[in-house]
Amino acid sequence: MTPTPGNMEHTTFHHQTWDRIARIAAFSDVPPKEQAGTLGIPLGTIAVAPARSASVTGEQVTLLLRLYPQQGDGAVHYVAKGADQYGLFQPDGEHLTFLVTTDETHSVTVPVPEDWYETWHTVAAIYTGTAIQLVIDGSEVGTTPVSGCLRYAPGALLFGRHPFEPGNGRGVLHQFQLYDEALTPSALENALVAPPAECRINFAFDTWDSFTGVVTAPPAPHGSTPSPQWQEALMAWQATTAELNQASLSCQVPPDVPWDKSTADWEIWRDGEVVQSGTCAVEWDQDARRVSLQPGYALPPAQAGTEHWLNLYFQRDAVPVACKQFLLPTDTAPAPGPVANSLASIDIHEKDNVGYFKGANFTLEIDLPTATIISWEIDGEQLLELGPIHQLWRAPTHTELGGNDALATRWSVAGFAENMMGVTAMEALQDMPSRVTMQFKGLIIRRDSEILFEVARDYIVHGDGEVVLRQTLTPKMALPPLGRIGLEIRLPNDMTQVSWYGRGPEGLFDDSRAWDRVALYDCREMPSWSSSGWPTEQGHKRDVRWLTLRNAGGRGLFIGSHVPFGATVSPYSTFQITEALHGDCLTPDSAITVHVDSQFPGPDTTATPLDSPIFTELRMRGLLPEDEAPGNFLKRGIPEVDGAAND
């Protein structure tokens, strides 16, 4: 990724302060300085923590600043929210511009006053819903007609810089206020001293606390690191069923990768254990550019719900050079599930638009207007704080931001960042004491009331504590390529012990995955970000069969599916990562955020536009400390009725 002025440089913050309204932190690497009798912070040295309050997307906004401009060459940025959601800057030394983006970017530009530089000024930039205005020291100096709601733009609230445009701020900032209303002239007079109730953010940059950001390095990739040249030679290798049955494999490879003097270690892997292993020679036909080998394994007998994997580790002159993994053709169909009508009964009732479900050792609460679980307890301990909710937004990379054609802009225009699900119909079915099905029909609607998706979501609650979620999303309009489509779950922030069966734990980019084989993984540390670089989502896990999150006491949540899914687990919300300017501006959220994605093409890849329904089925259940082998839950089907498959 190419460094961009103002946001990619390494920064070590030593000071922090908090705004007086929403308690949002701002960080700086310099202390306050006195300028003409007033304390403030030099522009271009301030970073602001992710703040929902900064993302005003209504039909009015006011930016109010106490500012000491200083002369310089080129553009000077004072305030920028993301990629031009709103901003205040000087395009040159003679003019001041205020911009907002509704259906498109609009701006008003005025000449700066004769006494503009080296003097304190009060500047108000106002969007009234019908016009944008600039007011300097109480006098309106420019206006232009504008209408519509402000469009969300990913990225932080910035002082003295812009996420994409060159030119840092010059001058000193004493105070900044943000309103989701258009302040009147009379309200502006005393707002800096006594802000009206509409004030969302109120920074006074006159006092700072000592602060040093602490950032730990992310864990090292699992396993050996193969040679990129050799690994690329094996990427397209697809062994046939006959080859795997006969333990006789071959692959055509590029001529510039010599395979003579090569050997291969092999192993058969099942449920975290190696059940067979050995070493074999690698035959290299240079003329045909073909590698052949015959591992000496015997095809394992099929076990219900169990996968067997062949792992190959290639060496040349005793140096590891490449790895390859194949799923062996053994039957993986799960065993029959327990008999549903033999399980414990479930009590259900409804009150104040909440559905309550009580089993032998669990309680579940579902918000009926949104079809969302709002509480799930096992033995009185909370497992889930909110979810699953639909999620169409992924924190964009820097290369996906900026400009009307940028992918993140297209996501914003399509309404992926601001939408809601509303239930249009629901029905509760309890066909036996131990099983309840809640059926919901609904719509995902963006802010302009256009329908993005039709939703069919069912929760099937069983007496043994298992909850099966089945959901179908049907797109109702043309959509740009999605960065993700899936479900988001928020868990208590003590559930930091993560295990999963799938691929990982590498990065989001394909070229950062040296070899993320399917295996069992454990993680005891949440992802972290360095202070340099644009924060993006980390720790994506592909082809996940099941995922568990537990607290120190061993209680937690199991999420599994017979159709592999993508997953991310983060101590930061999607919004925080989207809005952060630097990694060390991030502070852990009040909950752990888990994404379960049906589609996740990853950053800087070409995603296929969504034009067909997306079906998701998840099996979820609470975990007790004695549940040591959660993968066994997927080795059997969901509870059945008198031995007949339960559909």
ABEGO torsion letter per residue (X at the ends): XBBBBGAABBBBBABBBBBAAAGBBBBBABBBBBBGGBBBBBBGABBBBBBAAABBABABBBBBBBBBBBBBBEBBBABBBEBGABBBBBABAABBBBBBBBABBBBBBBBBBAAABGBBBBBBBBBAGABBBBBBGGBBABBBBBBEBBBBBBEBBBBGBBAABBEBBBEBBABBBBBABBBBAAAAAAAAABBBAABABBBBBABBBBBBBBBBBBBBBBEBBBBAAAAAAAAABBBBAAAAAAGBBBBBBBAABBABGBBBBBBBBBGGBBABBEBBBBBBBAAAGBBBBBBABBBBBBBBGBBBBBBBBBBBGGBBABBBBBBBBBBABBBBBBBAAABBBBBBBBBGGBBBBBBAABBBBBBAAAGBBABBBBGGBBABABOBBBBABBBBBAAABEEAABAAAAAAAAGAABBBBBBABBBBBBABAABBBBBBBBBBBBAAGBBABBBBBBBBBBAAGBBBBBBBBBBABBBBBBABBBBBBBBBAABABBBBBEBOBBBABAAABABBBBBBBBBABBBBBBABEBBBBBGBBBGBABBBBBBAAGBEBBBBBABBBBBBBBABBAAAAAABABAAABBBBABBBBBBBABBAEBGBBBBBBABBBBBBBBBBBBBAABABAAAAAABBBBBBGGBBBX
